[in-house]
Structures are given as C-alpha cells and as structure tokens.
Amino acid sequence: MRIVAQRVSRAEVSVEGRPVSSIGPGLLVLIGVEEGDTERDAHLAAEKIAGLRVFEDARGKMNLSVKEIGGQVLAVSQFTLLGDARHGKRPSFSKAEEPLRANELYGLCAALLREEGVECLTGVFGAEMRVSLINEGPVTILYDTRKLF
C-alpha cells in the first residue's frame, strides 16, 4: 500500500457537490492499494498511520500521534498513487489492485484504524470525489508498506 498522510486542520470529501465526510484536526490519508497487497499491508498501514508522530507537543516538537491528540483521520482511496510515469507522458496504472480487492483492503485499513482508537471517516470508493483540505505545516509524509524490508 502506498500512503500519503497530510497533517490537516480540516479536510472534506464531497461527491456530486454534496459533502460525504469531513474532519477537524488530524490526518488526510490517501491510500493506494497495489496489486498483491494483503491484509498484512492493511495492518502495517493502519499501525503506521495511528502512530505517526507528526503533531507538535507543548515544546513545539513533532512527538504526538493523531491518536494522542484526539484527532481524526479521513481515509480516501486513490489508485493513482500507483501511477508509473517513468516511461512516456501517460502514467500506467497496471500496478493498482483490481477494484473489488482494493476496496476490501482499503475498508480493512479504515476498520483497523478504528480498532486502534482513531476516529476514521472515509471517502466513497470508486466515486469521482472532490477533496479539500488545509494542510498544517505543511506536513506531508509518504509511506509504502513494501519498502520495509
């Protein structure tokens, strides 16, 4: 799974002009499910997102996680994170998982975040979404579950 986590003061997803989910302070997390990802990847991603220390403590150091600040997560599925633009001008998305399986693992990741004690809202899988956010810092972290070993 490829993850883009952005520290936000607020974020919102809308579909067809109607708000679907919105959060206050926390993380907007874009999730790309790669072909061959498993439940293990969803567990690794959820654990990393819940524990990612990108929020400032009383001394102004990034030492606190979204869980520790009582923040929220807005998880949005985004297959284009698997785009490969190394050859030519048009990205290839051949590494993205097929939609049914991708939706299962995306949903599992959100559920695991909730099990970690983090309030997690989601976008609408497969929909044409509009995502708005105010990135605080800005702080943006990239994470790939396959680059651990």
C-alpha positions in Angstrom: 0.0 0.0 0.0 1.2 3.5 -0.8 0.1 6.1 1.7 0.2 9.9 1.6 -0.6 11.3 5.0 -1.1 15.0 5.4 -1.5 16.8 8.7 -4.6 19.0 8.4 -6.6 21.4 10.4 -9.6 20.3 8.4 -10.4 18.2 5.4 -13.6 17.3 3.5 -14.7 14.9 0.7 -17.7 15.6 -1.4 -19.3 13.6 -4.2 -21.6 15.3 -6.8 -21.4 18.5 -4.9 -22.6 17.0 -1.6 -20.3 16.6 1.5 -19.7 13.0 2.4 -17.2 13.2 5.2 -15.3 15.9 7.0 -12.8 16.1 9.8 -11.3 18.7 12.0 -7.6 18.5 13.1 -6.0 15.2 12.1 -4.7 13.4 9.0 -6.0 13.2 5.5 -4.7 9.9 4.3 -4.7 8.9 0.6 -4.4 5.2 0.2 -3.3 3.4 -3.0 -3.7 -0.4 -2.9 -1.1 -2.2 -5.0 -1.6 -5.5 -6.9 -0.6 -8.3 -4.5 -1.2 -6.3 -1.3 -2.6 -8.4 1.6 -4.2 -8.0 5.0 -0.7 -7.6 6.4 -0.3 -4.4 4.3 -3.5 -3.0 5.7 -2.3 -3.8 9.3 1.1 -2.2 8.6 -0.6 0.9 7.1 -3.1 1.3 9.9 -0.5 0.9 12.6 1.8 3.4 11.0 -1.0 6.0 10.4 -2.3 5.7 14.0 1.2 6.1 15.5 2.7 8.6 13.1 4.2 11.3 15.3 3.6 14.5 13.2 1.7 16.7 15.7 3.5 19.1 18.0 3.9 18.6 21.7 4.0 21.5 24.3 7.6 22.2 23.3 6.8 22.5 19.6 8.4 19.2 18.6 6.6 16.7 16.4 6.2 14.0 19.1 2.5 13.3 19.1 0.3 11.0 17.0 -3.2 11.6 15.7 -4.4 9.2 18.4 -2.6 11.1 21.2 -4.1 14.5 20.1 -7.6 13.0 19.8 -7.6 13.9 16.1 -9.5 12.3 13.3 -8.4 10.5 10.0 -10.1 11.0 6.7 -9.1 8.0 4.5 -9.5 8.4 0.8 -8.8 5.6 -1.7 -6.6 6.8 -4.6 -5.4 4.3 -7.1 -3.4 7.0 -8.9 -0.8 6.7 -6.2 0.3 3.6 -8.1 0.8 5.6 -11.3 4.1 4.9 -13.0 5.2 7.8 -15.2 8.8 6.7 -15.8 8.1 5.9 -19.5 6.4 8.3 -21.8 4.0 11.0 -20.7 0.9 9.0 -19.8 1.1 7.2 -16.4 0.5 3.4 -16.3 -1.7 2.2 -13.5 -1.0 -1.5 -14.1 0.3 -2.0 -10.5 -3.0 -0.9 -9.0 -5.0 -3.7 -7.4 -8.3 -4.7 -9.1 -11.2 -2.7 -7.6 -13.0 -5.3 -5.6 -9.9 -6.4 -3.7 -8.7 -2.8 -3.4 -11.9 -1.8 -1.8 -11.7 -4.7 0.7 -8.2 -3.7 1.8 -9.0 0.0 1.9 -12.0 -0.8 4.1 -9.9 -3.1 6.3 -7.3 -0.3 6.8 -10.1 2.1 7.9 -11.6 -0.5 10.2 -8.2 -1.3 11.8 -7.6 2.5 12.4 -10.9 2.5 14.3 -9.7 -0.6 16.3 -6.6 1.4 17.1 -8.9 4.0 18.8 -8.8 6.6 16.0 -11.9 8.1 14.6 -11.7 7.3 10.9 -14.1 8.6 8.2 -13.8 7.6 4.6 -14.5 8.8 1.1 -16.6 6.9 -1.4 -14.6 4.1 -3.1 -14.6 4.5 -6.9 -16.5 7.8 -6.9 -15.4 11.0 -8.5 -14.5 12.9 -5.3 -13.6 16.4 -4.5 -11.1 16.6 -1.7 -10.4 19.9 0.1 -8.0 20.4 2.9 -6.0 22.8 4.9 -2.5 21.2 5.3 -0.9 22.3 8.5 2.8 23.0 8.4 2.7 21.8 5.6 3.4 18.3 6.8 3.1 15.5 4.2 4.5 12.0 4.8 4.9 9.3 2.2 4.8 5.6 3.3 4.9 2.4 1.4 4.3 -0.9 3.2 6.5 -2.7 0.7 9.6 -0.6 1.4 10.0 -2.0 4.9 12.3 -4.9 4.1 
